[in-house]
Amino acid sequence: MKSSRLLKIILVSLSMVVTLVAFQNCSNSMAPMDLDQQATLGSTTESLAMGVLVNKCYQCHSPGINMGGIDYITDVPSLKYYRVAIPGQAAASPLYTVLSERDDHSSLLAASEVQLIYNWVQTGMEAAVPGAAPSIVPLNATYTSIFRNIIQTKCASCHINGGNFPRGNLNYTNYTTLMASPNVVDPGNANGSLLYQAVTRAPGAARFMPQGGQQLTPAEQQAIMDWINSGAPNN
């Protein structure tokens, strides 16, 4: 009788010890990462994402090649400044949406690589090395300024080359293709130019551009008008 009671006491004690050890192990595994761990994880994600951009994207989106109007694919500050990648908003970032939605790009990367890009952008894309500040071109009535501030950021998804693009045979990849696109720019006549007509229509009107986007600001519309009316030079 006494031995039976003693055995029960021993078993209960062992059970309590096992439960305590399991709880401690579980607590340790769920403990928040310290700052060093978080920094290492962030650095690794950034390094891997940059590796994908260098190995899979740089050959088409580097200085001198400039496909899609993007020649700064490995320059993190420029990706942010021109909103090609929006930290914390991967689903709204062209860097991710082009890779995941466009047929001409989605086959270029493995699903795991696309997911890596998503994770990097979504978690803030904090670069281990900040990099140089992007070369900012002020908005004015020159082709260089209009291309960098308007065409690259608001027209590229439909009118810069790649795959089944550009749409409507309107190719804005560079000055030569822009000027060769039918009726897009009539030098000296902004009102007769499709480019100016499209960006000054009211949102929702037929052929309003940029399609699915916000109307250009008055300053952007003015820059395009003044540039065309001045003869649309390659300046």
C-alpha positions in Angstrom: 0.0 0.0 0.0 2.8 2.4 1.0 4.9 1.3 -2.0 2.0 2.0 -4.3 1.5 5.5 -2.9 5.2 6.1 -3.2 5.2 5.1 -6.8 2.4 7.5 -7.6 4.3 10.3 -5.9 7.4 9.5 -8.0 5.4 9.4 -11.3 3.7 12.7 -10.6 7.0 14.3 -9.8 8.6 13.0 -13.0 5.6 14.3 -15.0 6.0 17.8 -13.5 9.7 17.8 -14.3 9.1 16.8 -17.9 6.4 19.4 -18.3 8.6 22.1 -16.9 11.5 21.2 -19.2 9.2 21.1 -22.3 7.8 24.5 -21.4 11.3 26.0 -21.1 12.3 24.6 -24.4 9.2 25.9 -26.1 9.7 29.3 -24.6 13.2 29.5 -25.8 12.3 28.5 -29.3 9.6 31.2 -29.4 11.8 34.0 -27.9 12.1 37.1 -30.0 15.2 37.5 -32.1 17.8 39.8 -30.6 19.1 42.8 -32.6 22.1 40.9 -33.9 19.9 38.0 -35.2 17.6 40.4 -36.9 20.4 42.3 -38.5 21.9 39.1 -39.8 18.6 38.0 -41.2 18.0 41.4 -42.9 21.5 41.4 -44.3 21.1 37.9 -45.7 17.7 38.7 -47.3 19.1 41.8 -48.9 22.3 40.1 -50.1 20.3 37.2 -51.7 17.8 39.6 -53.3 20.7 41.7 -54.8 22.2 38.5 -56.0 19.0 37.7 -58.0 19.0 41.3 -59.4 22.7 41.1 -60.4 22.5 37.6 -61.9 19.0 37.7 -63.6 18.2 41.3 -64.2 21.3 43.4 -64.7 22.0 42.1 -68.2 18.9 43.9 -69.4 18.6 46.8 -67.0 22.0 48.3 -66.6 23.6 51.5 -67.9 23.9 51.4 -71.7 21.2 48.7 -72.1 18.2 50.4 -70.4 15.5 47.9 -71.4 12.1 49.0 -70.1 13.6 52.4 -69.2 15.3 50.9 -66.2 19.1 51.2 -66.1 19.5 51.2 -62.3 18.2 47.7 -61.3 20.9 47.2 -58.6 20.8 50.8 -57.3 18.6 50.5 -54.2 18.2 54.3 -53.7 17.1 54.8 -57.3 14.7 51.8 -57.1 13.1 53.5 -54.1 13.1 57.1 -55.5 11.5 56.2 -58.8 9.0 53.9 -56.9 10.0 50.8 -58.9 10.2 49.2 -55.4 8.1 50.7 -52.6 9.4 49.5 -49.2 6.7 47.7 -47.2 4.4 47.6 -50.3 5.7 44.7 -52.4 2.3 44.0 -54.1 2.2 47.6 -55.4 5.9 47.6 -56.5 6.6 47.2 -60.2 9.8 45.3 -59.3 7.6 42.5 -57.9 4.4 42.8 -60.1 6.4 42.7 -63.4 8.1 39.5 -62.2 4.9 37.8 -61.0 2.3 39.0 -63.5 3.9 39.7 -66.9 4.5 36.6 -69.1 7.7 38.0 -70.6 9.3 38.2 -67.1 7.6 35.5 -64.9 9.5 32.7 -66.6 12.9 34.3 -66.1 13.0 33.7 -62.3 12.3 30.7 -60.2 9.2 31.0 -57.9 11.6 31.0 -54.9 13.5 34.0 -56.4 10.3 36.0 -57.0 9.3 35.2 -53.4 12.6 36.4 -52.2 12.2 39.7 -54.0 8.7 40.0 -52.5 10.0 39.4 -49.0 12.9 41.9 -49.4 10.6 44.7 -50.5 7.8 43.9 -48.1 10.2 43.9 -45.1 11.5 47.4 -46.0 14.4 46.5 -48.3 17.0 48.0 -45.9 20.2 47.7 -47.8 23.3 46.5 -45.9 25.2 49.2 -47.8 23.1 52.3 -48.4 24.7 53.1 -51.8 24.9 56.4 -53.5 21.9 58.8 -53.8 20.1 58.6 -57.1 20.9 61.2 -59.7 17.8 63.4 -59.6 16.7 65.2 -62.7 14.5 68.2 -61.9 11.2 68.4 -63.7 11.5 70.8 -66.7 10.7 71.1 -70.4 13.5 68.8 -71.7 13.3 65.3 -73.1 15.7 64.0 -70.4 13.6 65.3 -67.6 10.3 64.2 -69.1 11.7 60.7 -69.8 13.1 60.3 -66.3 10.3 61.8 -64.3 7.2 60.9 -66.3 7.8 58.2 -69.0 10.0 55.9 -66.9 7.7 56.2 -63.8 4.3 56.4 -65.4 4.4 55.0 -68.9 7.0 52.2 -68.8 4.6 49.3 -68.0 2.8 49.7 -71.4 5.0 51.7 -73.7 8.6 50.5 -73.1 9.9 47.5 -74.9 9.7 43.9 -73.7 7.7 40.8 -74.6 4.3 41.8 -76.1 4.9 45.4 -75.3 4.8 48.2 -76.2 1.1 48.6 -76.6 -0.6 50.3 -79.5 2.7 50.4 -81.4 3.6 53.3 -79.2 7.2 52.8 -78.1 8.7 55.2 -75.6 11.9 53.3 -74.9 14.1 56.1 -76.1 14.0 59.4 -78.0 14.2 57.7 -81.4 11.4 55.3 -80.8 9.2 57.9 -79.1 9.5 60.2 -82.1 8.9 57.3 -84.5 5.7 56.3 -82.9 2.8 57.5 -85.1 1.3 60.9 -84.2 2.6 60.7 -80.6 4.7 63.9 -80.8 4.2 66.6 -83.4 7.1 69.0 -82.8 5.8 72.5 -82.3 2.2 71.4 -81.9 1.4 70.0 -78.4 -2.3 70.1 -79.0 -2.0 67.9 -82.0 0.3 65.4 -80.3 -1.3 62.2 -78.9 1.1 62.2 -75.9 -0.1 65.6 -74.7 -3.8 64.8 -75.6 -3.7 61.6 -73.6 -2.2 63.0 -70.4 -4.6 66.0 -70.3 -7.8 64.1 -70.7 -10.0 63.7 -67.6 -9.7 60.4 -65.7 -12.2 57.9 -67.0 -12.3 59.5 -70.5 -11.5 57.4 -73.5 -7.8 57.0 -74.1 -6.9 58.7 -70.8 -3.3 58.1 -69.8 -1.6 56.7 -67.8 -4.2 53.9 -68.0 -5.2 52.8 -64.5 -3.1 55.5 -62.9 -3.5 59.0 -61.6 -3.7 62.0 -63.8 -0.4 63.8 -64.4 0.1 66.9 -62.3 -0.4 70.3 -63.9 3.4 70.8 -63.7 4.0 67.5 -65.6 1.4 68.4 -68.2 3.0 71.8 -68.7 6.5 70.4 -69.1 5.3 68.1 -71.9 3.4 70.9 -73.6 6.4 73.3 -73.4 8.8 70.7 -74.6 6.7 69.7 -77.6 5.9 73.4 -78.5 9.6 74.2 -78.4 10.2 71.6 -81.1 10.6 68.5 -79.0 14.4 68.5 -79.1 16.5 65.6 -77.9 17.9 67.6 -74.9 
